[in-house]
Amino acid sequence: MDINILTVFILAIFVGFEIITKVPPTLHTPLMSGSNAISGIAIVGAIISTKINSDISTWLGLIAVIFATINCVGGFMVTDRMLKMFKRK
């Protein structure tokens, strides 16, 4: 069971990296606001995965919670900064 969880984790890292590198820089900032919802779903999934009775799944779940939270907060910060650029002075 542990090798399956590790395999899914490694494949998720690879797929996520490939998707992010294929997005052009001009589309990256607008897509950050949409990816915040996906990061929220990832946080919930990571929290659920920490409940599996396995040491490695608990640690991988904790790492996933930390990274998804950083991604979500960073996305909101980028979106907020982008929206401030369009406010009238």
Buried (B, 14 or more C-beta within 10 A) or exposed (E): EEEEBEEEBEEEEEEEEEEEEEEEEEEEBEBBBEBBEBBBEBBEEBBEBBEBEBEBBBEBBBEBBEBBBEBBEBBBEBBEEEEEEEEEE
